[in-house]
Amino acid sequence: MLEIKNLSKLYISKKKKRVLALDDISFTLPDKGLVFIIGKSGSGKSTLLNLISGLDSITNGDIIADGNSLAKMSRRGFEKYMSSYIGFIFQDYHLLDEFTVYQNVQLAQDISNTKNNPIEVLNMVGLEDMAKRYPRELSGGQKQRVAIARALVKNPHVILADEPTGNLDIKSTKQVLDILKEISKERLVIIVSHNLKDADLYADRIIELREGKIISDRSRLAD
C-alpha cells in the first residue's frame, strides 16, 4: 500500500518567487492496479511522480510505502527503496545507446540485485528476439517496451510511468498501455498523463490535479 499524506512541494524560482507545485494532497493506493494521474501542464502531476520515486525531496507531509516513511527513512533504506521498490519509465526512454537491449535490462537487474532473467522479462514485453540489437535500431514503441522491461526486471512493488506514450503513434501507444495494464494485475502501476481518453480506457482509478490540488478522484468501477 502507498499512502500520500498531506504532501506539499514548494519551489523557489530563479526570480525568488515561491511556487507551490503540490498543496497538501492525500490519498491511498492499493498494492496493485492501474492508476492514472492526469492534469494539464503545471498541475503538479510530474512533481508528484518525482516525489514518489525519490527523484525529488518532500517539502511537507510524507509518503508511506508499505508502512515505511520516506521522510524518516535512513539513507540505506532510501537507496534500497529507489533501487528495488520503485521502477521508473520515462517519456524519453533513457536507454544507454552503447548497450544492447539485453545489456540495458541486465544493468537494471545488476543494480537492484534481483534474480530475474532479462530474456524472460523481454519476452513479457514481446522483445526477446531484439535482445542483441541496439536502441538506435529500434522504433519508439520498441524502445519504450525495453524501458518497461528495464523497470520490470527489478521486480518492483510500484512502477511509475511519466507520459510513457507521449512520443508514440497510436499503434505503439496501445501496445505499451496493454502491457502496463497486464503488469498492473500483479503490482501497482501509476501513469502520469494529460490524455483523459487513455485514462478512461485503461485506468482502474483516475486522480486529476489542478494547480497542485486534487480536483477529482474516481474509480472506473464506480462509473
C-alpha positions, -999 to +999 in steps of 0.1 A: +000+000+000+012+035-009+000+064+013+003+100+003-002+121+035-006+159+034+021+161+007+033+195-004+062+206-026+075+242-027+099+255-053+117+288-053+121+302-088+152+319-102+133+352-096+129+342-059+092+335-064+075+308-044+058+281-065+036+256-047+037+227-071+017+204-047-006+217-020-014+194+009-027+164-010-036+130+005-047+097-009-040+059-006-033+035-033-036-004-032-009-029-039-020-034-075-040-018-102-035+009-129-038+045-116-037+075-139-027+109-126-040+134-151-039+172-154-027+200-176+009+212-178+018+227-144-008+208-125+018+191-103+014+156-117+051+150-127+062+166-094+040+140-076+056+112-096+091+125-088+084+127-051+070+091-050+101+079-069+125+097-047+139+118-075+128+149-057+126+158-020+094+164+000+087+199+014+060+189+038+040+158+045+050+122+039+049+092+016+044+059+033+054+028+013+042-005+030+044+012+064+078+028+058+080+066+059+102+082+032+106+113+054+121+092+082+139+066+061+176+061+065+200+067+036+205+030+032+168+024+033+161+052+008+187+037-016+171+003-014+137+019-020+149+036-052+168+007-065+142-021-059+109-008-046+103+016-075+106+011-112+105+043-133+096+046-170+104+079-187+088+095-218+122+097-235+132+061-227+166+070-212+182+039-227+220+036-230+228+038-267+261+019-264+245-010-247+224-037-264+187-042-254+198-071-232+225-051-216+202-022-208+179-046-190+207-065-173+222-033-159+189-026-141+190-062-128+225-058-115+217-025-097+187-039-080+204-073-073+174-094-084+174-129-099+150-121-128+162-133-162+164-104-186+154-126-215+122-137-197+114-101-189+120-091-226+096-120-235+069-104-213+071-072-235+074-091-268+111-082-275+130-114-267+142-115-304+156-080-301+180-088-272+212-082-293+200-050-310+210-015-300+185+013-292+193+030-325+179+000-343+145+002-326+113+021-331+100+044-304+074+019-293+101-008-291+124+015-271+096+021-246+090-016-242+127-020-234+122+007-208+093-012-193+114-044-192+142-025-175+118-013-148+102-048-145+134-067-142+139-050-108+107-068-096+095-035-081+064-031-059+054+000-078+060+011-115+059+048-122+055+060-158+058+096-168+039+103-201+051+069-214+032+072-247+039+109-253+062+102-282+044+072-297+020+066-325-015+051-320-004+015-325+026+017-302+006+036-276-019+007-275+009-019-272+025+000-243-007+006-224-018-030-229+015-042-214+012-018-184-024-029-179-013-066-178+015-057-153-010-039-131-027-072-124+002-081-101+016-047-089+007-010-087+013+010-119+010+048-118+008+066-151+011+104-154-007+116-185-026+145-199-046+121-221-081+116-205-092+092-233-064+068-225-072+071-188-109+063-194-099+032-215-073+017-192-074+031-157-088+014-126-087+048-109-082+084-122-069+112-100-070+146-115-048+175-104-051+212-110-027+238-096-013+213-071-046+201-057-067+171-063-100+181-080-113+146-087-106+110-076-127+083-092-127+046-098-139+034-132-156+005-114-179+032-098-188+048-131 
